[in-house]
């Protein structure tokens, strides 16, 4: 029978070990820490990615995508990393090295280590399902908790967006809305209830968010967004905007401000059975004016109050907006930049339309002609 020590010696004879100095001089290497979560929290090497040994085989392809590139694996003393290196060689990785002496020797030699921010035990429990996802993990959840997202509107789209952003652990949520809750809202605006009839929507939404997740800081602006207050509101330092506005004046106002300030916007709109979602990321993709350079005539732009909306539709579109916002906040996935996602609730069909950034766009184009805010108040259908 083979003992553990014999197996370890044989494995080390079959793989390549590397000392700290040589490892530091290996260009383009992917550094992987295969220790357990509690060990990672005690410090790790700069630039390392945490993939516990038990998850290495299932997660390695999302971490080290090029099998010809060098991979340096380390653990506490160099034993687990030896077995991990052998596994990666069996999976076809061509330049795999186990760090001799592991994290312990590295630290004893006075080399640089990183002390990670970590979640409290309570937060690790609350966000455990996010932490289990390799693309998010603890680092991604910390990004969400650090994020500041501004919601334009606390109505049909803002309601589901506010609750799912809060549930996801977005650290600060701002809400801009001047309306109060009435009975016609309750068919679709799930942040509000019979108990909050007559209450300002921002206060009603804040109460719902805080009941769901007390980690979230809610900042309310009980006012209609205008050219006179938008800069003051955006000066509070928002990372991105979720636009749930139901009128063209606000959409153009948000678009122009976002382009000038470089703030991404997750846009959504709904009407009867149809909804659409896209992401406007300044200087990387088109803006709202690339899609609609000027507002349409009022008779061609009825509001939901005039034409109606299926109650569940805002939940679908608002949830899709939240999905895009979380991806942007965590820095993962492929956001809907340059892509307009269309949803037909009657047919239960999704379609996607490409949107190009226009060189002649009056705001984000090569020679912008709109350089200050315009209030299209005559188009505000309520």
C-alpha positions as CSV (number, residue, x, y, z in Angstrom):
1,X,0.0,0.0,0.0
2,X,1.1,3.5,-0.8
3,X,1.3,6.0,2.1
4,X,0.4,9.7,1.9
5,X,4.1,10.6,2.2
6,X,5.1,8.3,-0.5
7,X,2.3,9.6,-2.8
8,X,3.4,13.2,-2.1
9,X,7.0,12.4,-2.9
10,X,6.1,10.7,-6.1
11,X,3.8,13.5,-7.1
12,X,6.5,16.1,-6.4
13,X,8.9,14.2,-8.6
14,X,6.4,14.3,-11.4
15,X,5.6,18.1,-11.3
16,X,7.6,21.3,-11.4
17,X,8.2,23.3,-8.2
18,X,9.3,26.9,-8.3
19,X,10.8,29.1,-5.6
20,X,9.5,32.6,-4.7
21,X,12.2,34.5,-6.7
22,X,11.7,32.5,-9.9
23,X,7.9,32.7,-9.5
24,X,8.1,36.5,-9.2
25,X,10.1,36.6,-12.5
26,X,7.6,34.5,-14.4
27,X,5.8,36.8,-16.8
28,X,2.0,36.4,-17.5
29,X,1.5,33.8,-14.9
30,X,-1.9,33.0,-13.3
31,X,-1.5,32.7,-9.6
32,X,-4.0,30.3,-7.9
33,X,-4.5,29.9,-4.1
34,X,-5.9,26.5,-3.4
35,X,-6.2,26.9,0.4
36,X,-9.5,27.0,2.3
37,X,-11.6,30.1,2.8
38,X,-10.4,30.7,6.4
39,X,-6.7,30.5,5.2
40,X,-7.4,33.0,2.4
41,X,-8.8,35.4,4.9
42,X,-5.5,35.4,6.8
43,X,-3.8,36.9,3.7
44,X,-2.8,35.9,0.2
45,X,-0.3,36.7,-2.5
46,X,-0.8,39.8,-4.7
47,X,-2.9,39.1,-7.8
48,X,-3.8,35.5,-6.7
49,X,-7.2,34.0,-7.5
50,X,-8.9,31.9,-4.7
51,X,-10.0,28.5,-5.9
52,X,-10.2,26.0,-3.0
53,X,-8.6,22.6,-3.8
54,X,-12.0,20.9,-3.8
55,X,-13.3,23.2,-6.6
56,X,-10.2,23.3,-8.7
57,X,-11.3,20.9,-11.5
58,X,-14.7,22.5,-11.9
59,X,-13.5,26.2,-11.8
60,X,-10.1,26.2,-13.4
61,X,-11.3,26.9,-16.9
62,X,-12.9,30.1,-15.9
63,X,-9.7,31.3,-14.1
64,X,-6.9,30.0,-16.4
65,X,-8.4,30.1,-19.9
66,X,-5.1,29.6,-21.9
67,X,-3.6,26.2,-21.3
68,X,-0.3,27.3,-22.7
69,X,0.1,30.1,-20.2
70,X,2.1,29.6,-17.0
71,X,0.1,28.7,-13.8
72,X,1.6,29.0,-10.3
73,X,-0.3,27.2,-7.6
74,X,0.3,27.6,-3.9
75,X,-1.1,26.4,-0.6
76,X,0.2,26.7,3.0
77,X,3.3,24.6,2.7
78,X,3.4,23.2,-0.9
79,X,1.7,19.9,-0.4
80,X,-1.8,20.5,-1.6
81,X,-0.5,22.6,-4.4
82,X,1.7,19.7,-5.6
83,X,-1.4,17.5,-6.0
84,X,-3.2,20.4,-7.6
85,X,-0.4,20.9,-10.1
86,X,-0.5,17.3,-11.1
87,X,-4.2,17.6,-11.7
88,X,-3.8,20.6,-14.0
89,X,-1.1,18.8,-16.0
90,X,-3.6,15.9,-16.4
91,X,-6.1,18.4,-17.7
92,X,-3.7,19.6,-20.3
93,X,-2.1,22.7,-18.8
94,X,1.4,23.0,-20.2
95,X,3.3,25.2,-17.7
96,X,2.2,24.4,-14.2
97,X,4.3,25.1,-11.1
98,X,3.8,24.4,-7.4
99,X,5.2,27.2,-5.2
100,X,7.9,25.6,-3.0
101,X,7.2,26.2,0.7
102,X,3.9,27.8,-0.1
103,X,2.4,30.8,1.6
104,X,4.2,30.1,4.8
105,X,7.7,30.5,3.3
106,X,6.6,33.4,1.3
107,X,5.4,35.2,4.4
108,X,8.5,34.3,6.5
109,X,10.7,35.7,3.8
110,X,9.0,39.1,4.2
111,X,7.5,39.2,0.8
112,X,4.4,41.2,0.0
113,X,1.0,39.8,1.0
114,X,-2.5,41.1,0.7
115,X,-4.9,41.2,3.7
116,X,-8.3,40.8,2.1
117,X,-11.5,42.6,3.2
118,X,-13.8,39.9,4.3
119,X,-17.5,39.6,5.0
120,X,-18.8,39.2,8.5
121,X,-20.2,35.8,9.4
122,X,-23.7,37.3,9.2
123,X,-23.1,38.7,5.7
124,X,-21.4,35.4,4.6
125,X,-24.6,33.6,5.6
126,X,-26.9,36.2,4.0
127,X,-25.1,36.3,0.7
128,X,-24.0,32.6,0.7
129,X,-25.7,31.8,-2.6
130,X,-23.7,34.7,-4.3
131,X,-20.5,33.6,-2.7
132,X,-20.9,30.1,-4.1
133,X,-20.9,31.5,-7.7
134,X,-17.3,31.6,-8.9
135,X,-17.9,34.7,-11.0
136,X,-19.1,36.6,-7.9
137,X,-17.6,35.0,-4.8
138,X,-16.7,37.1,-1.7
139,X,-14.8,39.7,-3.7
140,X,-17.8,40.3,-6.0
141,X,-20.2,40.6,-3.1
142,X,-17.9,43.2,-1.5
143,X,-18.1,45.1,-4.8
144,X,-21.9,45.0,-4.6
145,X,-21.8,46.2,-1.0
146,X,-19.6,49.1,-2.1
147,X,-21.8,50.1,-5.0
148,X,-24.0,53.1,-5.2
149,X,-26.9,52.8,-7.7
150,X,-29.5,55.5,-8.4
151,X,-33.0,54.5,-9.3
152,X,-35.0,56.9,-11.5
153,X,-38.6,56.2,-10.4
154,X,-40.1,54.0,-7.7
155,X,-43.0,52.8,-9.8
156,X,-43.5,49.8,-12.1
157,X,-39.8,49.3,-13.0
158,X,-38.3,50.9,-9.9
159,X,-40.3,48.6,-7.6
160,X,-38.8,45.2,-8.6
161,X,-35.4,46.8,-9.3
162,X,-35.3,48.3,-5.8
163,X,-36.2,45.1,-4.1
164,X,-33.8,42.9,-6.0
165,X,-31.0,45.4,-5.8
166,X,-31.5,45.4,-2.0
167,X,-31.7,41.7,-1.8
168,X,-28.4,41.4,-3.8
169,X,-26.7,43.6,-1.2
170,X,-26.1,46.9,-3.2
171,X,-24.7,49.1,-0.5
172,X,-26.4,52.4,-1.3
173,X,-29.6,52.8,-3.3
174,X,-30.9,56.2,-4.3
175,X,-34.5,56.8,-5.3
176,X,-35.8,59.8,-7.3
177,X,-39.6,60.1,-7.4
178,X,-42.1,62.9,-6.7
179,X,-45.3,60.8,-6.6
180,X,-47.4,59.3,-3.9
181,X,-48.8,55.7,-3.7
182,X,-52.4,55.3,-5.0
183,X,-54.6,52.3,-5.5
184,X,-53.9,52.1,-9.3
185,X,-50.2,51.4,-8.5
186,X,-50.8,48.2,-6.6
187,X,-51.5,46.2,-9.7
188,X,-47.8,46.2,-10.6
189,X,-45.7,48.3,-8.2
190,X,-44.7,45.6,-5.7
191,X,-42.6,47.9,-3.4
192,X,-45.9,49.5,-2.2
193,X,-48.9,48.1,-0.4
194,X,-52.3,49.1,1.1
195,X,-50.4,50.1,4.2
196,X,-48.6,52.8,2.3
197,X,-51.4,54.4,0.3
198,X,-51.0,58.1,0.3
199,X,-47.4,57.9,1.3
200,X,-44.6,59.3,-0.9
201,X,-43.3,56.5,-3.1
202,X,-39.7,57.1,-2.1
203,X,-40.7,56.6,1.6
204,X,-42.8,53.6,0.8
205,X,-39.9,52.0,-1.2
206,X,-37.4,52.9,1.5
207,X,-39.5,51.1,4.1
208,X,-39.8,48.0,1.9
209,X,-36.1,48.0,1.2
210,X,-35.1,48.4,4.9
211,X,-37.5,45.6,5.9
212,X,-35.9,43.3,3.3
213,X,-32.2,44.2,3.9
214,X,-31.0,46.5,6.7
215,X,-27.5,46.5,5.2
216,X,-28.7,48.9,2.5
217,X,-28.4,52.6,2.9
218,X,-31.4,54.2,1.1
219,X,-31.1,57.9,-0.1
220,X,-34.4,59.4,-1.1
221,X,-35.1,62.4,-3.4
222,X,-38.8,63.3,-3.2
223,X,-38.7,65.5,-6.3
224,X,-39.2,65.3,-10.0
225,X,-35.9,65.1,-11.9
226,X,-35.2,68.3,-13.8
227,X,-32.4,70.2,-15.3
228,X,-32.2,72.3,-12.2
229,X,-31.7,69.4,-9.7
230,X,-30.0,66.6,-11.7
231,X,-26.5,67.8,-11.2
232,X,-27.1,68.2,-7.4
233,X,-28.4,64.6,-7.3
234,X,-25.6,63.2,-9.4
235,X,-23.0,65.0,-7.3
236,X,-23.7,62.4,-4.6
237,X,-21.4,60.1,-6.5
238,X,-23.5,57.3,-8.1
239,X,-21.8,54.5,-9.9
240,X,-24.6,53.7,-12.3
241,X,-28.2,54.7,-13.0
242,X,-31.2,52.4,-13.4
243,X,-33.7,54.3,-15.4
244,X,-37.3,53.4,-14.8
245,X,-38.8,56.7,-16.0
246,X,-42.1,56.6,-17.8
247,X,-41.7,59.7,-19.9
248,X,-39.4,61.0,-22.6
249,X,-38.2,64.3,-20.9
250,X,-36.7,62.4,-18.0
251,X,-35.1,59.8,-20.3
252,X,-33.3,62.5,-22.3
253,X,-32.3,64.3,-19.2
254,X,-30.8,61.2,-17.7
255,X,-29.1,60.3,-20.9
256,X,-27.4,63.6,-21.5
257,X,-26.2,63.9,-17.9
258,X,-24.9,60.3,-18.0
259,X,-22.9,60.9,-21.1
260,X,-21.3,64.1,-19.8
261,X,-20.5,62.5,-16.5
262,X,-19.5,59.0,-17.8
263,X,-22.1,57.1,-15.7
264,X,-23.6,53.9,-17.2
265,X,-27.4,53.8,-17.5
266,X,-29.5,50.6,-17.5
267,X,-32.6,51.6,-19.5
268,X,-36.0,50.0,-19.4
269,X,-39.4,50.8,-20.8
270,X,-42.8,49.1,-20.9
271,X,-46.2,49.5,-22.6
272,X,-49.1,47.1,-22.5
273,X,-47.5,43.7,-23.3
274,X,-44.1,44.9,-24.6
275,X,-40.9,45.9,-22.8
276,X,-37.3,46.6,-23.7
277,X,-34.0,46.7,-21.9
278,X,-30.5,48.0,-22.9
279,X,-27.4,49.4,-21.3
280,X,-26.0,52.8,-22.3
281,X,-22.3,52.9,-21.4
282,X,-20.8,56.3,-22.2
283,X,-17.9,56.2,-24.8
284,X,-18.1,52.4,-25.2
285,X,-21.5,52.1,-26.9
286,X,-24.4,54.1,-28.1
287,X,-26.5,56.4,-25.9
288,X,-30.3,57.0,-25.8
289,X,-30.1,59.7,-28.5
290,X,-28.3,57.3,-30.8
291,X,-31.5,55.3,-30.7
292,X,-34.0,58.3,-30.5
293,X,-32.2,61.5,-31.5
294,X,-35.4,63.6,-30.7
295,X,-38.6,62.9,-28.7
296,X,-41.5,61.6,-30.8
297,X,-44.7,63.7,-31.1
298,X,-46.8,63.4,-27.9
299,X,-49.6,61.5,-29.7
300,X,-47.1,58.7,-30.6
301,X,-45.8,58.4,-27.0
302,X,-48.7,57.5,-24.7
303,X,-48.0,56.6,-21.1
304,X,-49.0,53.4,-19.3
305,X,-51.7,55.5,-17.6
306,X,-53.2,56.1,-21.0
307,X,-52.6,52.7,-22.7
308,X,-52.3,50.3,-19.8
309,X,-49.7,47.7,-18.9
310,X,-49.8,44.0,-18.0
311,X,-49.2,43.9,-14.2
312,X,-46.3,41.3,-14.4
313,X,-44.5,43.0,-17.2
314,X,-42.7,45.6,-15.0
315,X,-41.5,42.7,-12.9
316,X,-39.9,41.0,-15.9
317,X,-38.3,44.1,-17.3
318,X,-37.3,45.5,-13.9
319,X,-35.6,42.2,-13.0
320,X,-33.7,42.2,-16.3
321,X,-32.6,45.8,-15.5
322,X,-31.4,44.6,-12.1
323,X,-29.5,41.7,-13.7
324,X,-27.6,44.2,-15.9
325,X,-27.0,46.5,-12.9
326,X,-25.5,43.7,-10.8
327,X,-23.3,42.6,-13.7
328,X,-22.0,46.1,-14.1
329,X,-21.5,46.6,-10.4
330,X,-19.6,43.3,-10.0
331,X,-17.7,43.6,-13.2
332,X,-18.9,40.3,-14.6
333,X,-20.7,39.0,-17.7
334,X,-21.6,40.7,-21.0
335,X,-23.8,43.7,-20.4
336,X,-26.4,44.8,-23.0
337,X,-24.2,47.5,-24.4
338,X,-25.1,48.1,-28.0
339,X,-27.9,45.5,-27.8
340,X,-31.6,46.3,-27.3
341,X,-33.5,43.4,-25.8
342,X,-37.2,43.3,-26.7
343,X,-39.8,41.2,-24.9
344,X,-43.3,40.4,-26.0
345,X,-45.3,39.1,-23.1
346,X,-48.2,37.9,-25.3
347,X,-46.0,35.7,-27.4
348,X,-43.4,35.1,-24.6
349,X,-40.7,35.9,-27.1
350,X,-37.4,37.7,-26.8
351,X,-35.7,39.5,-29.7
352,X,-32.4,41.4,-29.8
353,X,-31.6,44.4,-32.0
354,X,-28.1,45.8,-32.5
355,X,-27.7,49.5,-31.8
356,X,-24.8,51.3,-33.3
357,X,-23.1,54.4,-31.8
358,X,-23.8,57.2,-34.2
359,X,-21.0,59.5,-35.3
360,X,-23.6,62.3,-35.7
361,X,-25.3,61.8,-32.4
362,X,-26.1,65.2,-30.9
363,X,-24.7,64.3,-27.5
364,X,-22.1,61.5,-27.8
365,X,-21.1,61.9,-31.4
366,X,-17.9,63.3,-32.8
367,X,-19.3,66.9,-33.0
368,X,-22.0,67.2,-30.3
369,X,-24.6,69.9,-30.9
370,X,-26.3,69.5,-27.5
371,X,-24.1,70.7,-24.7
372,X,-26.6,71.8,-22.1
373,X,-29.8,70.3,-20.6
374,X,-33.0,70.6,-22.5
375,X,-36.4,70.2,-20.7
376,X,-38.9,68.6,-23.1
377,X,-41.8,69.4,-20.7
378,X,-44.3,69.5,-23.4
379,X,-43.8,65.7,-24.0
380,X,-44.4,64.7,-20.4
381,X,-47.4,62.4,-20.6
382,X,-48.6,61.4,-17.2
